[in-house]
Amino acid sequence: MGGDFPYDARLFCKAVPRDGKSAEARSRDRARADPAEHASGHGLVQTRYLREYRVVANQFGVHKSTVLKFMHAFCNGMLSSVIHRLIKVPTLDEARGTASSFEKKFNIPQVIGCIDSTHIPVLPPSDRYKDFVNLKGWPSYVLQAVVDDSYRFWNINCTMPGSCEDASVLQGSTLYEQATLLPKDPKDICGTSVGFFLLGDPAYPLTDWLMKDYSSTHITPQEESFNAYLSSARTTVETAFTRLKSRWRVLQKRSDFHFTFSPKVIATCCALHNFCEIEYETVNQTWIEELSDFEACKQPQPAQPPSDSSSAEGLEVRAALTQYLSQHFPLRTRKL
């Protein structure tokens, strides 16, 4: 890929699918133009630069149908093998480490992730166009993700069309179905047993495993301070989405992928993002600024209506956390 790709291509040899071949076999294959190498090259260039099949085909000197085949092979290979080690629910020990890191950074105990969604452009089918149009009027898929304190995704869902609200996406996801299987490790906080939980925004329901802001306009200073601490911690998921889309421009604009293939591209980019974060690859600040300008002017993210769903257990946990933060840390107000 030479100077066209912004990362050291050799680095991605550790991540991209290789059909189960040994290092020795892969070395021999390179001398014979290993197809996996071509698939990786086409796939990485397509995801990074959002180039049409025709443009990528000309760059590699192949027919555009070949690029399409390699792109499908690359993403299918990622999803059948690599993604399962790059995006996965944390073990109990991993959850403890994540919770410790979140607490050191943001003072909130027992947090193992932040959840949010972002909309990814898609070329929708004509007979279902309205299903994909989001509240800002452009067609998309909803990417729901949970991230740790290091901007790495440990759960994603990218199969719901843009007209769906965040609460509906959550309720239709495996994360929601399997929430009882998440690591727990409860601790006593101000007299309440508090297990591990996620942080979300007001669009999500309040449960004992998903905390969100107080949304009432009449809240106490302690509740306002809780909102401020939560808002600070939730910047991790916002930053993760920014880094993801800045790295992989295929997620920024509507591509020529078939709408049924787009979720595979989105998931592949999330896996590659995690790999970059694990390898401490930086994100060019220029890419971030370009993304910010583009979304502000041409593709604004839709705001989500708040959810009024709250469980008794969720209310009890939030009250305990509010008391804990107000007793141990300075009261804060959220910056608008």
C-alpha positions in Angstrom: 0.0 0.0 0.0 3.0 2.2 0.2 2.6 5.8 1.2 -1.2 5.8 0.5 -2.2 4.1 3.7 -1.7 6.2 6.9 -0.6 3.3 9.1 2.3 0.9 8.9 0.7 -1.9 6.8 2.9 -4.5 8.5 1.1 -3.7 11.7 -2.2 -4.9 10.3 -0.7 -8.3 9.5 -1.3 -9.0 13.1 -5.0 -8.3 12.8 -6.3 -9.1 9.4 -7.6 -12.6 8.7 -5.2 -15.1 7.1 -7.3 -18.2 6.5 -5.6 -20.0 9.5 -2.2 -20.1 7.9 1.1 -20.3 9.8 3.6 -17.5 9.7 5.8 -19.6 7.5 3.1 -20.4 5.1 2.1 -16.7 4.9 5.7 -15.8 4.2 5.8 -18.3 1.3 2.5 -17.0 0.0 3.7 -13.4 -0.2 6.2 -14.5 -2.8 3.2 -15.8 -4.8 1.0 -12.7 -4.2 -1.0 -14.2 -1.3 -4.8 -13.4 -2.0 -5.2 -12.6 1.7 -2.7 -9.8 1.3 -4.6 -8.4 -1.6 -7.9 -8.7 0.2 -6.4 -6.8 3.2 -4.9 -4.1 0.9 -8.2 -3.5 -0.9 -10.2 -3.7 2.2 -8.1 -1.3 4.2 -7.8 1.3 1.5 -11.6 1.1 0.8 -12.5 1.5 4.5 -9.9 4.3 5.1 -10.6 6.5 2.1 -14.2 5.7 1.1 -13.1 5.2 -2.5 -15.5 3.7 -5.0 -14.8 0.2 -6.3 -13.8 1.7 -9.6 -11.1 4.0 -8.1 -9.6 1.3 -5.9 -9.6 -1.1 -8.9 -7.6 1.4 -10.9 -5.2 1.9 -8.1 -4.5 -1.8 -7.8 -4.8 -2.6 -11.5 -7.7 -5.0 -11.2 -11.3 -5.1 -12.3 -13.8 -3.5 -9.9 -15.6 -6.8 -9.4 -12.3 -8.1 -8.0 -12.3 -5.3 -5.5 -15.8 -6.1 -4.5 -14.9 -9.7 -4.0 -11.9 -8.9 -1.9 -13.8 -6.4 0.2 -16.4 -9.0 1.0 -13.7 -11.6 1.7 -11.9 -9.1 4.0 -15.0 -8.2 6.0 -16.3 -11.7 6.2 -12.9 -12.9 7.3 -12.8 -10.3 10.0 -16.2 -11.1 11.3 -15.8 -14.9 11.3 -12.6 -14.8 13.3 -10.7 -11.7 14.3 -13.6 -9.7 15.7 -14.3 -12.2 18.5 -11.0 -11.4 20.1 -11.1 -7.7 19.5 -14.7 -7.0 20.6 -15.8 -9.0 23.5 -17.6 -8.7 26.9 -15.0 -8.3 29.6 -14.2 -11.1 32.0 -14.7 -10.5 35.7 -11.0 -9.6 36.2 -11.1 -7.3 33.1 -14.2 -5.6 34.4 -12.6 -5.0 37.7 -9.6 -3.4 35.9 -11.9 -1.2 33.8 -14.0 -0.2 36.8 -10.8 0.8 38.7 -9.6 2.9 35.7 -12.9 4.7 35.4 -12.9 5.4 39.1 -9.4 6.8 39.1 -10.3 9.1 36.1 -13.8 10.1 37.0 -14.4 9.2 40.6 -17.5 7.1 39.9 -17.2 3.5 41.2 -18.3 0.3 39.5 -18.4 1.7 35.9 -17.4 -0.9 33.3 -18.4 1.0 30.1 -20.2 3.9 28.5 -23.0 3.3 26.0 -24.2 5.6 23.2 -25.0 5.5 19.5 -24.0 7.3 16.3 -25.5 7.2 12.9 -23.6 5.8 9.9 -24.7 6.8 6.4 -26.2 4.0 4.2 -27.5 3.6 0.7 -31.0 2.4 1.6 -33.4 0.1 -0.3 -36.1 2.0 -2.2 -38.9 0.0 -0.6 -37.7 0.7 2.9 -36.3 4.2 2.5 -38.4 5.7 5.3 -37.2 3.1 7.8 -33.6 4.3 7.4 -34.2 8.0 7.5 -33.2 9.4 10.9 -34.5 12.5 12.7 -32.1 14.7 10.8 -33.5 13.5 7.5 -30.7 11.4 6.1 -30.6 7.5 5.8 -28.4 5.7 8.2 -27.8 2.7 10.4 -27.6 3.1 14.1 -24.3 2.0 15.6 -24.8 1.3 19.3 -21.6 0.7 21.2 -20.2 0.2 24.7 -16.7 1.4 25.3 -14.2 1.1 28.1 -12.0 3.9 29.5 -9.4 3.4 26.7 -11.9 4.1 23.9 -12.2 0.4 22.9 -15.5 -1.1 22.0 -16.5 -4.2 23.9 -20.0 -4.5 22.5 -21.6 -3.2 19.3 -24.9 -3.4 17.4 -25.1 -2.0 13.9 -28.2 -3.7 12.3 -31.0 -1.2 13.2 -32.1 1.4 10.7 -31.8 5.1 11.4 -35.5 5.7 12.2 -35.1 3.7 15.4 -34.6 5.5 18.7 -31.7 4.6 21.0 -34.0 3.0 23.6 -35.5 0.7 20.9 -32.0 -0.2 19.6 -30.9 -1.2 23.1 -34.0 -3.3 23.7 -33.5 -5.1 20.4 -29.8 -5.9 21.1 -28.1 -8.9 22.6 -26.6 -6.6 25.2 -30.1 -6.0 26.6 -31.1 -9.7 26.3 -28.0 -10.8 28.1 -27.6 -8.0 30.6 -28.0 -10.4 33.5 -24.9 -12.3 32.3 -22.6 -9.2 32.6 -20.0 -9.3 35.3 -21.5 -8.1 38.6 -19.0 -8.0 41.6 -21.3 -5.9 43.9 -20.0 -3.5 46.4 -21.8 -1.8 49.3 -22.1 1.9 48.5 -23.9 4.0 51.1 -25.9 1.0 52.2 -26.9 -0.2 48.8 -25.5 -3.2 46.9 -24.1 -1.8 43.6 -22.9 -4.1 40.9 -21.0 -3.1 37.7 -23.0 -0.8 35.5 -22.8 1.2 32.3 -23.3 5.0 31.8 -25.7 6.3 29.3 -27.5 9.5 28.3 -31.2 10.4 28.9 -32.3 8.4 25.8 -31.8 5.2 27.7 -33.8 3.5 30.5 -32.6 3.7 34.0 -31.8 0.2 35.4 -29.5 -1.2 38.0 -26.9 -1.9 35.3 -27.4 1.3 33.3 -27.1 4.7 34.9 -28.1 8.0 33.4 -28.6 11.7 34.3 -31.3 13.2 36.4 -33.4 14.8 33.7 -35.8 17.0 35.8 -35.3 20.7 35.8 -35.8 20.8 39.5 -32.9 18.9 40.9 -30.7 19.3 44.1 -27.1 20.5 44.0 -26.1 16.9 44.8 -28.1 15.5 41.8 -26.6 18.2 39.5 -23.2 17.3 40.7 -23.9 13.6 39.9 -24.9 14.7 36.4 -21.6 16.6 36.0 -19.5 13.6 37.0 -21.5 11.3 34.8 -21.2 13.7 31.8 -17.4 13.8 32.2 -17.1 10.0 32.2 -19.4 9.7 29.1 -16.9 11.7 27.0 -15.1 8.4 26.6 -17.7 7.0 24.2 -18.0 10.3 22.3 -14.2 10.3 21.9 -14.3 6.7 20.7 -16.8 7.5 18.0 -14.8 10.5 16.9 -11.6 8.4 16.6 -13.4 5.6 14.9 -14.9 7.7 12.1 -11.8 9.8 11.8 -9.8 6.7 11.1 -12.2 5.0 8.8 -13.8 7.5 6.4 -16.0 4.8 4.9 -18.2 5.5 7.9 -18.5 9.2 7.2 -20.3 9.3 3.9 -22.8 7.1 2.0 -20.9 4.4 0.1 -21.9 2.2 -2.8 -22.1 -0.9 -0.6 -25.4 -2.8 -0.7 -27.4 -2.0 2.5 -27.2 -5.6 3.7 -23.4 -5.5 3.5 -23.0 -2.2 5.3 -23.3 -3.6 8.9 -20.4 -5.9 8.1 -18.3 -2.9 7.0 -19.3 -1.0 10.2 -18.4 -4.0 12.4 -15.1 -4.5 10.6 -14.1 -0.8 11.2 -15.0 -1.2 14.9 -12.7 -4.2 15.1 -9.9 -2.4 13.3 -10.4 0.6 15.6 -9.9 -1.6 18.6 -6.8 -3.0 17.1 -5.4 0.5 16.6 -6.2 1.5 20.2 -4.5 -1.7 21.5 -1.4 -0.9 19.4 -1.5 2.8 20.6 -1.9 4.1 17.1 -2.6 7.9 17.2 -5.3 9.7 15.3 -4.3 12.5 13.1 -5.8 15.8 14.5 -6.5 16.9 11.0 -8.8 13.9 10.4 -10.7 14.8 13.6 -11.1 18.4 12.6 -12.3 17.4 9.1 -14.9 15.0 10.6 -16.1 17.7 13.0 -16.5 20.2 10.2 -18.2 17.7 7.9 -20.8 16.6 10.5 -21.5 20.1 11.7 -22.2 21.4 8.2 -23.5 18.5 6.1 -24.3 15.5 8.3 -25.4 16.4 11.8 -26.1 13.6 14.3 -29.7 13.4 15.3 -30.7 14.2 18.9 -32.6 11.5 20.7 -35.8 11.9 22.8 -35.3 11.1 26.5 -36.7 7.8 27.9 -38.9 8.0 31.0 -38.4 4.3 31.9 -36.8 3.8 35.3 -36.7 0.7 37.5 -36.9 0.8 41.3 -33.5 -0.8 41.5 -32.1 1.7 39.1 -33.4 4.6 41.1 -32.0 3.1 44.3 -28.5 2.6 42.8 -28.5 6.1 41.4 -29.4 7.6 44.7 -26.6 5.7 46.4 -24.1 6.9 43.9 -25.3 10.5 44.2 -24.9 10.3 48.0 -21.4 8.7 47.6 -20.1 11.4 45.2 -21.5 14.3 47.3 -19.9 12.9 50.4 -16.5 12.2 49.0 -15.9 14.7 46.2 -16.6 18.4 45.6 -20.0 19.4 44.2 -19.8 20.2 40.6 -22.0 21.8 37.9 -22.2 20.6 34.4 -20.7 22.9 31.8 -23.2 23.8 29.0 
